[in-house]
């Protein structure tokens, strides 16, 4: 049995609130921000390619001991990829960022007999595989070993490939000898059986996957066809159109819900093919230039995080208010489709009037300066970053003051002032003073009338004030009483 080399120590206990750093390693992905597909090769390498058709490359797996990789699975939140080694009966792992960090997972307590077809459940901390001795096994991702899964009720017969559906609480696999699809309960209670595949072609099936909605299960056949049936056991089987794709012994599929495409590796063609999962064909071959594809088997898709919901800012709207950013939500992995997109790291950034505020990288910020504040949350995994930004939360500045009328009645030595505030204001403060003489500032409102003024020069000053303080540039009017 392969023992762990630090596998449990890199596991997360929660998503870290830190910004992700992209390691500049020679064999790392060329650039972040692109969904990609990974697969194992017969030449003991792990390769990747971008789904946008821009090519790919090899993954640095230094530290691991690959030997006939058969099936890959991704823990996006931990930044790791796992694969089964059929030739040395181990489960290996390496870092997705291209920094190596490889090793073998401790599988003590579980059988690893030519293991293949990995299926991972990061939330439960487990990884599953099929064995040549007609068993299904699992190991704990924390390196504490594993066990055989109770599959009583099912009839495994040369099982090949596994897929899990945690929502339904089941694991499925293909049986190459009996041409059946079996299942059992993930909780170890058995509950196994064979799925009704009536209407579908099933000839030495290799590898299974389930659509994102959890309604249909698909498998590849030795005769280069893809069959499907209803997961609920009602049959409804058929053959998926692979028109346009060069299916040459496809083994192990993954489905990208964003594009509606199914991908697989071609054992006989050293290529990665795709087709529309809705049955409309539209197939083709993915550009994998720069990557090795040597008898590729099983594939897994890594997607950038996908934001859900909307960020909210809570707090008062006065200078000195503590603003809090709500927790961002992200779409979960689609484990049944071998689609992984969980964030590995999360970073917060506050902005004011569109500009980043230096050092404002916590979930809350004390806003002393008026302006429009937003919080931005960026989630990153090895495929790249995705950001969510809140609507603005405005801390208004002090109100302005506008003098709209100054009417002088010389006959009665009387003056009348009218004024208004620009922006949110609680009131006004006024004074009418003689040059070089002090004057008392008093609360006032428009209109403000002064009577029985003695002859001379005067200065009228009015200032609005509000939740953000007084107008720093009050309105003024000079006048002369004769």
ZAMARGU-4260 file (C-alpha; in steps of 0.2 Angstrom, whole numbers, plus 5000, padded with zeros to 4 digits):
<rodrens>
0) 5000/5000/5000 | 5006/5018/4996 | 5009/5029/5011 | 5005/5047/5012 | 5019/5060/5010
5) 5011/5075/5019 | 4994/5073/5010 | 4984/5078/5026 | 4994/5093/5030 | 4990/5103/5014
10) 4971/5101/5017 | 4961/5116/5020 | 4950/5118/5035 | 4940/5132/5026 | 4943/5143/5012
15) 4957/5155/5016 | 4954/5173/5015 | 4970/5177/5006 | 4974/5182/4988 | 4980/5168/4977
20) 4998/5168/4971 | 5002/5161/4954 | 5018/5152/4954 | 5030/5155/4940 | 5034/5137/4936
25) 5040/5132/4919 | 5027/5118/4917 | 5013/5127/4925 | 4998/5133/4915 | 5003/5147/4904
30) 4990/5159/4910 | 4976/5160/4923 | 4958/5163/4918 | 4954/5148/4906 | 4944/5133/4909
35) 4954/5117/4906 | 4953/5098/4905 | 4965/5086/4912 | 4969/5068/4908 | 4981/5054/4911
40) 4992/5046/4898 | 4999/5029/4894 | 5017/5037/4895 | 5015/5040/4914 | 5011/5059/4912
45) 4997/5070/4916 | 4992/5083/4903 | 4980/5098/4902 | 4972/5108/4888 | 4962/5124/4888
50) 4944/5122/4883 | 4945/5138/4872 | 4956/5128/4860 | 4972/5138/4864 | 4982/5122/4867
55) 4989/5115/4883 | 5004/5107/4891 | 5011/5094/4904 | 5008/5095/4922 | 5023/5095/4934
60) 5020/5080/4945 | 5037/5079/4953 | 5036/5069/4969 | 5023/5057/4963 | 5026/5040/4956
65) 5015/5038/4941 | 5013/5021/4933 | 4999/5018/4921 | 4987/5032/4926 | 4969/5027/4924
70) 4957/5041/4929 | 4959/5058/4936 | 4949/5068/4949 | 4951/5086/4956 | 4950/5094/4973
75) 4949/5112/4967 | 4948/5120/4984 | 4964/5111/4990 | 4973/5114/4973 | 4976/5096/4970
80) 4974/5083/4956 | 4973/5064/4960 | 4975/5049/4948 | 4975/5030/4950 | 4990/5020/4945
85) 4985/5004/4938 | 5003/4997/4936 | 5009/5000/4954 | 4992/4999/4964 | 4993/5017/4971
90) 4983/5033/4971 | 4995/5048/4967 | 4992/5067/4968 | 5001/5083/4963 | 4998/5102/4964
95) 4987/5110/4951 | 4997/5126/4951 | 5012/5117/4942 | 5023/5117/4958 | 5024/5098/4959
100) 5021/5093/4977 | 5017/5076/4972 | 5015/5060/4982 | 5005/5044/4985 | 4989/5044/4996
105) 4988/5032/5010 | 4976/5018/5005 | 4979/5007/5020 | 4964/4997/5024 | 4957/4998/5006
110) 4961/4987/4991 | 4970/4994/4977 | 4970/4981/4963 | 4974/4989/4947 | 4964/5004/4952
115) 4955/5015/4939 | 4941/5028/4937 | 4943/5039/4952 | 4928/5049/4959 | 4931/5062/4972
120) 4920/5070/4985 | 4930/5084/4993 | 4916/5089/5005 | 4916/5071/5013 | 4935/5070/5011
125) 4935/5054/5001 | 4940/5047/4985 | 4933/5031/4976 | 4939/5019/4963 | 4936/5002/4955
130) 4947/4987/4956 | 4950/4972/4945 | 4945/4960/4959 | 4927/4966/4958 | 4927/4978/4972
135) 4925/4996/4975 | 4936/5005/4987 | 4939/5022/4995 | 4952/5032/5004 | 4951/5047/5015
140) 4959/5063/5008 | 4967/5067/5025 | 4979/5052/5023 | 4971/5042/5037 | 4968/5026/5025
145) 4952/5019/5018 | 4942/5003/5016 | 4931/4993/5004 | 4914/5000/5001 | 4899/4989/5004
150) 4891/4986/4987 | 4880/4971/4992 | 4865/4969/4980 | 4876/4974/4965 | 4885/4962/4954
155) 4902/4969/4949 | 4910/4960/4934 | 4926/4968/4929 | 4921/4985/4934 | 4928/5000/4925
160) 4927/5018/4930 | 4916/5025/4944 | 4905/5041/4946 | 4897/5047/4962 | 4881/5057/4964
165) 4882/5064/4982 | 4864/5072/4981 | 4857/5054/4977 | 4869/5046/4989 | 4875/5033/4976
170) 4890/5027/4967 | 4889/5020/4949 | 4901/5010/4939 | 4902/5000/4922 | 4904/4981/4921
175) 4914/4976/4906 | 4910/4957/4906 | 4891/4958/4910 | 4888/4974/4900 | 4879/4982/4914
180) 4879/4998/4925 | 4879/4994/4943 | 4876/5006/4958 | 4877/5006/4977 | 4874/5018/4992
185) 4889/5029/4997 | 4885/5028/5015 | 4891/5010/5016 | 4873/5002/5018 | 4874/4992/5002
190) 4858/4994/4993 | 4866/4989/4976 | 4859/4984/4960 | 4860/4985/4941 | 4852/5000/4932
195) 4839/4997/4918 | 4848/5002/4902 | 4834/4996/4890 | 4835/5004/4873 | 4854/5009/4875
200) 4869/5001/4866 | 4880/4993/4880 | 4895/4983/4874 | 4910/4982/4886 | 4906/4999/4894
205) 4921/5009/4900 | 4919/5024/4911 | 4903/5032/4917 | 4897/5050/4920 | 4880/5059/4924
210) 4873/5075/4917 | 4873/5090/4928 | 4855/5089/4931 | 4857/5071/4938 | 4844/5063/4926
215) 4854/5053/4913 | 4870/5042/4915 | 4882/5040/4900 | 4895/5027/4896 | 4907/5024/4883
220) 4907/5007/4873 | 4922/4997/4866 | 4914/4999/4849 | 4916/5018/4850 | 4899/5023/4854
225) 4891/5032/4869 | 4875/5025/4877 | 4864/5033/4890 | 4850/5028/4902 | 4839/5037/4915
230) 4847/5037/4932 | 4830/5034/4940 | 4829/5016/4934 | 4815/5019/4921 | 4826/5014/4906
235) 4824/5027/4893 | 4841/5022/4885 | 4848/5027/4869 | 4864/5031/4859 | 4871/5049/4860
240) 4875/5057/4843 | 4894/5059/4841 | 4892/5067/4824 | 4908/5077/4820 | 4918/5069/4834
245) 4932/5056/4830 | 4927/5043/4843 | 4942/5031/4843 | 4939/5020/4859 | 4933/5034/4871
250) 4936/5030/4889 | 4929/5041/4903 | 4919/5057/4900 | 4917/5074/4908 | 4903/5087/4905
255) 4904/5106/4905 | 4887/5113/4909 | 4892/5130/4903 | 4895/5125/4885 | 4884/5109/4886
260) 4898/5099/4879 | 4904/5081/4884 | 4923/5078/4882 | 4932/5061/4882 | 4949/5054/4878
265) 4952/5042/4864 | 4962/5027/4868 | 4965/5023/4850 | 4967/5040/4843 | 4978/5050/4856
270) 4965/5064/4855 | 4952/5073/4866 | 4935/5074/4858 | 4919/5083/4862 | 4901/5083/4857
275) 4885/5092/4862 | 4877/5082/4876 | 4859/5087/4870 | 4861/5075/4856 | 4863/5087/4842
280) 4880/5081/4837 | 4892/5096/4834 | 4907/5086/4838 | 4925/5089/4835 | 4943/5087/4842
285) 4950/5099/4855 | 4967/5108/4851 | 4979/5100/4863 | 4995/5107/4855 | 5009/5107/4868
290) 5001/5093/4878 | 5005/5075/4877 | 4991/5063/4873 | 4997/5045/4873 | 4982/5033/4875
295) 4972/5045/4885 | 4959/5038/4897 | 4947/5047/4908 | 4946/5066/4909 | 4941/5080/4922
300) 4937/5098/4919 | 4943/5112/4930 | 4933/5128/4928 | 4936/5145/4936 | 4925/5149/4951
305) 4907/5154/4946 | 4899/5167/4957 | 4881/5166/4963 | 4869/5178/4972 | 4874/5196/4974
310) 4886/5205/4987 | 4878/5217/4999 | 4886/5231/5010 | 4878/5235/5027 | 4882/5250/5038
315) 4877/5268/5041 | 4879/5282/5028 | 4889/5294/5039 | 4908/5297/5039 | 4916/5285/5052
320) 4903/5271/5048 | 4909/5253/5048 | 4904/5245/5032 | 4903/5226/5031 | 4903/5216/5015
325) 4892/5200/5014 | 4899/5183/5011 | 4901/5179/4993 | 4893/5163/4987 | 4900/5152/4973
330) 4893/5138/4963 | 4898/5120/4969 | 4908/5107/4960 | 4897/5096/4949 | 4905/5080/4955
335) 4893/5068/4945 | 4899/5077/4929 | 4918/5078/4933 | 4917/5097/4933 | 4927/5105/4947
340) 4926/5124/4951 | 4927/5127/4970 | 4938/5142/4975 | 4955/5138/4982 | 4957/5156/4990
345) 4946/5171/4992 | 4952/5190/4993 | 4942/5205/4998 | 4946/5223/4991 | 4937/5239/4995
350) 4935/5253/4982 | 4930/5272/4984 | 4924/5281/4968 | 4931/5266/4958 | 4949/5267/4965
355) 4956/5253/4976 | 4959/5258/4994 | 4976/5253/4999 | 4976/5240/5013 | 4957/5238/5013
360) 4957/5220/5011 | 4946/5214/5026 | 4927/5210/5026 | 4924/5227/5034 | 4930/5244/5031
365) 4928/5260/5041 | 4923/5274/5029 | 4929/5291/5035 | 4929/5300/5018 | 4913/5303/5008
370) 4911/5294/4992 | 4904/5278/4983 | 4910/5263/4992 | 4910/5245/4984 | 4917/5228/4990
375) 4924/5216/4978 | 4927/5198/4981 | 4939/5188/4970 | 4939/5169/4971 | 4953/5160/4963
380) 4958/5142/4959 | 4971/5134/4948 | 4960/5139/4932 | 4960/5157/4937 | 4950/5171/4946
385) 4932/5177/4946 | 4926/5193/4955 | 4910/5199/4962 | 4907/5217/4965 | 4893/5225/4976
390) 4882/5240/4972 | 4889/5256/4978 | 4886/5262/4996 | 4886/5281/4997 | 4894/5291/5011
395) 4888/5308/5006 | 4899/5323/5008 | 4894/5339/5017 | 4879/5348/5009 | 4882/5364/4999
400) 4873/5380/5002 | 4865/5391/4989 | 4859/5409/4992 | 4844/5411/4981 | 4839/5429/4985
405) 4845/5444/4995 | 4831/5458/4995 | 4836/5475/5003 | 4823/5487/5010 | 4832/5504/5012
410) 4817/5513/5018 | 4815/5502/5033 | 4833/5497/5035 | 4827/5479/5032 | 4835/5464/5023
415) 4828/5447/5018 | 4838/5432/5013 | 4832/5416/5005 | 4843/5401/5004 | 4843/5382/5001
420) 4854/5367/5004 | 4862/5356/4990 | 4862/5338/4997 | 4856/5330/5013 | 4855/5344/5026
425) 4849/5344/5044 | 4848/5363/5045 | 4857/5380/5043 | 4868/5392/5053 | 4868/5410/5050
430) 4876/5426/5055 | 4876/5444/5050 | 4891/5454/5055 | 4899/5471/5054 | 4917/5472/5048
435) 4930/5469/5062 | 4916/5465/5074 | 4912/5448/5081 | 4895/5440/5077 | 4885/5426/5085
440) 4882/5411/5074 | 4864/5405/5076 | 4853/5392/5069 | 4841/5399/5056 | 4830/5394/5042
445) 4825/5402/5026 | 4819/5415/5024 | 4830/5425/5037 | 4825/5443/5040 | 4834/5456/5049
450) 4825/5472/5054 | 4831/5490/5060 | 4848/5489/5054 | 4859/5504/5057 | 4869/5511/5042
455) 4885/5503/5037 | 4893/5488/5029 | 4887/5471/5033 | 4892/5453/5028 | 4879/5439/5028
460) 4885/5421/5030 | 4874/5405/5029 | 4880/5387/5031 | 4870/5371/5029 | 4875/5356/5039
465) 4870/5338/5038 | 4876/5320/5043 | 4893/5323/5035 | 4896/5339/5044 | 4895/5358/5039
470) 4897/5365/5022 | 4915/5370/5021 | 4912/5384/5009 | 4897/5394/5016 | 4886/5406/5005
475) 4891/5424/5008 | 4883/5441/5003 | 4890/5459/5006 | 4878/5473/5008 | 4877/5491/5013
480) 4864/5500/5023 | 4863/5519/5020
</rodrens>
